[in-house]
Amino acid sequence: MKQPVFIIAEAGVNHNGDIRLAYALIDAAKQAGVDAIKFQTFKTEKIVTRSADTAEYQKNNSGKNETQFDLIKKLELSYPQFEELHRYCQQLGLCFLSTPDEPESLDFLVDKLDIPVIKIGSGEINNYPYLRQIAAKNRPMILSTGMSTLVEVEKAVKTIQAISNAPLSLLHCTTNYPCPMDQVNLLAMLTMKREFNLPIGYSDHTLGIEVPVAATALGATIIEKHFTLDRTLEGPDHLASLDPIELKQMVLAIRNIESALGTGIKIPNADEEKNRLIVRKRLIVNKDLQAGHQLTEHDMDLKRANSGLTVDCYDTVLGRILTHSVKADTALEWKDLS
């Protein structure tokens, strides 16, 4: 049986460095019905220089012109705080995930928290030394592929698979916050599925829920979507995130689409079996006919009726002889024919 789409609520750094906000995000994710909530775990000093510029979307969304270091440092949570959040997720029955942005955090998440899946961010797709370190953990992995070419994805996949045979899934992603619809290129998700024969999914940065739902219909096995408690909060990712109500709506829409996709076997369902008995046409005599009459196309109309021969018997009935008289507007039965 096909597994349900694994829905990840991407909290990321939308806690703004405040653990109380992180707890509230976990509660909102649980109420929305997602499978997992994901954060980002990092030591700022280990991932960015003190003079590195912020990305253009970060400048636009935060309204500030500050260094990446200054921006990210405010969004950092400590390892003990992540231990707290992990325990809280376990209590709620919600899968805790976090993207490790450098090796120390990778060790912490895998060796200390024992996370079940390692999510690899798009920015690491050409970081082959780090990909090898991740692969060596031999855990299931989800690789986001934003900003990359198919050749780069191929090299990343080969780098990982040269070390680990653990399950690997690929997420199509457009690293733009928010991402305009004409930049989504959702069909690239299917290109990766065809090229690599791996489970595929979609990490969404568009506004609204249409594209994740469409990705589900196209066969995504994982959907990841940013969410926040309030899009007006200060921070780089809030603007391109769903609020809790929208997150719940997305989960419901994805589950509805999953249900609607069905098995792919073209057969009538139980309700259709009942309906076709009254909707499909039958062979109805259009005038009084006597026993011994040979039926022609002029003797029958095609109408709905409660019983009688169905219209697919039309060619078989032509030329048959009536065994007894039949009144007009009566459905033909096999017993009427010789």
N, C-alpha and C positions, 0 to 999 in steps of 0.2 A: 504494500500500500504506500502511496506517495506521502512523504513526510510533509507536514505543514510548513509554510514559509516561516523561517526564523526571523522574528522582528526585533531589531535592536533599536532601542531609544538612545540616541547619541546625546548624552548630557555634556560630554566633552569637558570644556572649561566654563560652562554656563553657570557653575556654582560661584564664579567670581572670587574664588579663593576662600569662600565662607562655607564651612562645613555644615552650618545650619541650613543653608540653601541647598547643599548637596543632599541632605536628608530629605528635604521637601521635594527635590527632583525625583528621588527614589520612590517616595509615596505617590507622586503623580504618575510615574511610569507604571507602577503596580496597578493603580486604578485604571489606567488606559488599557491594560491587558497585554502588554508587550511580553516577549520572552526574556529579554535581557536589557539591562541598562549599561551603558559604556561611558567610562571617563577617560582621561588622559593622565598618565603618570610620568613625571619627569623631574629632573633637577635642572633648573634653568641654566646654571653655569655649565652644564655638560652638553647643552644642545645649541647654544647660540652665543656669539660674541657680544660684548657689551656695546658695540657700535653698529651692529647689523640693523638695517632698515626694516621697518614693518612692511608686510605685503600691502598692495594697493587696496584690497578689500578691507584689510584691518584698519587702514587709515580712514577709509570712507565710513565704515560701520562704527568705529569708535569716536570719530570726529576729532581725533587727536593726532599730532605728529610727534610720536615718541619712538624710541628704539624698540626693537623686538624684545630685548632683554627687559626693559622697564615694563613693557606690556605684559609679557609672559610671567615675570616674577610675581606679579600681583595675583596670578591665576593658579599658583602652585599650591597643592596640598601636600602635607607631610605623609610619610609612610605610616606612622601610627594612625593618622586620620583615615587613610585608605583601609587599614585593618578594621577600624570601626565601621566604615561604610560596607565593607565586605560582610562582616558579621550581621549587620542589619539586613542586607539583601538575603542572606541565608535564612534569617528569621521569617522573612516575608515570602520565601520560596521564589525569589527572583534571581535570575542568573546575573552575577556581577562580572563585568568585563572592563578592562582598561587597556588602552594602547600604551605600550612602553616605548618611550621616545629615545631611550638610550640604554646601554647594556646594564647599568646598575639597577634601573627600574625593571628591566626584563627579569633579572635574577630575583628581585623582590616579588614581582607578581607571580612568577612561576614557582619558585622554590619556597617562598613564604606563604603566599595566598593560594597557591595551587589552582590558578585560574584554568578553566577547562579548554579555552581557546585563546590563541594569541592573535590579536588584531594588529595588522601591520599597516601603518598609514601610508598614503600615497607618496609622501616625501622620501620614503626609504626605498623606493623601487629600484634605484640604481646604487644603493648602499650595500654592495655585495659583501663586505666584511660583516656588516650587521645582520644581513639576511642569513649568512652562514651561522652566526651565533644563535639566531632565532630558530633556525632549522635544527640545530643541535639539541634543542630542548625536546624535540620529537613530540610536540603537541599539535593537535589540529590547528591550522592557520587560516586566517582570512586576510587576503591581500587586496587593498584598495589600489586602483590603477589610474587615479587622476593624474593629469599632466603628462601621460606617457604615450609612447607609440606602441604598436603591436610588437615590434622588434624588442623594445625594452621590456615589455611584459614577458616575452618569450625567454629573454636572458634571465630575468628574475625567477621565473618558474624553474628553469633548468638549474639555476644556482641552488634553490631550495631543494629540489628533488634529487640533486646529486648527493645530498647529505641525509635527507629525511624522506621516508615513505609515509609519513603521517598525512591525513587528509588535508587537502589544500583547496580553498575556494577563492574565486576571483570576483571582486566587485567592480563593475563599471562605475565611474565617478567623474564628474567634471568639477575641478577645483576652482570654483568661483562662488562667492557668497554675497547675495543670492545668485543662482545660475539662471540666466534667461532661457526660456523654452527653446529658442532656436540654437542654443549651444549644448543641449542635453545629449544629442546623438545616441539615443537609447539603443538603436540597432547594433551599436558597437558591442553591446553586451552579448548579443547572439554571435557576433564575429568571434569573440573570445571563446565562447562555448564550442563553436565549430572547430576552431584552431587548436584548442588545448584539451578538449574533452574532459573538462573539469566542471564541477558545480559552479554556477554563476549567480550573481546577485547584483544589487544596485545600492549605492550609497548616494543619497539624494540631498542636493542643496538648492533645489527650486523652491519657490513659494507655493504653498498649497500641497494637496495630496494626490493630484492627478497622475503624476509621473510614477510614483511608487506603485500605484494601483495598476498602471499600464505595464510596468515591469513585471508585476506578478502575473498578469495575463500572458506575458511573453515567456514565462518560465523561470523567473528569478526564484532562487531557493532561499535567499537572504535579502532582507530589506533593512537598511540602516537610515535613520532620519534624525536630524538634529531637533532637539526640543528645548524649550525654556519655560519658565514660569511666567515670564513677562518679556515681550519683545522690546519694550522700551528701556530695559535695564542697560546699564553701561557695560560694554564688553564687545569683542570682535564678532561673536557668532550669534548673538541673540536675534539680530534682525532677520537672519535667514533660517530661523527655527520656528517650529510649530509651537503653539501654546498647548496646554494640557487637553483642552476640549478638542482641538484639531488632531492631536495625537490619537485620542480615543476614536475619533471619526476615521482616521487612517487605518487603524487596526481593524475596525469593523468592516471597512470597505475591502481591505485585503482578504479578510476571512470570507466575505461574501463572494469575492471573485474566485477564491480557491474553491468554494462550494460550487459556483457556477461552472467552473471548468470541467468538472465531472471526470468520467473515466476515459472519454474519447471513443467509446464504443457506441455506434449509431443504432440504437434500439429505442422503441417507445418506452417511456416510464409507466408506472402503474396508473397514474391519472390519465395519461394519454390513451392507454389501453381502453379505459372506460369511455373517453371522449370520442375515440374514432368509431365506436359502435353507432353513435348518433350523428356524427359529423360527416362521415364518408357516405357517398351516394350508393343507392341500390337500384336494382332493375325492377321498374314499376310498369305493369301493363297499362296502356293508355286508352284501351277500349275493351268492351266485352268480347271475349274470344271463346270459341267453341272447342270442345275436345277434338283432337285430330288436326288442329290448325298448326301450320309450320311457321315458326316465329321469324319475323324479319325486323330490320332496323326501324321500320315504321310502327311496330307494335309496342315499342318500349320507350319510356321516358326514364331519365336518370335523376332520381330524387332521394332525399333523406327519408328514412323510415326506421321503425323500431326493430325490424327483422327482415329477413329475405336475402336473396343472393346479392353480393356486393358487385360494384361496377367492374371489378377486375375479371368477372366471369362473362362479361359481355360477348367476347369473341367466341367463347365456348358454347354459349346459349343460342346464338344465331343458327337457324336451320333446324333446331330441335323441334320435336312434335309434342303438343300438349296432350297429356293423358286424360284431362278432364277440363270442363269449362272453368274460365277464370274471369272474374269481374274486373271492370275498369278501376284504376287506382289501387290495385292490389300488387303487393310485392311477390315476385316469382320465388318459388322454392324448388329444390331439386326434385321433390316428390311430384311436382307439376309436369315434369318432363320425362319423355321416354328415352 
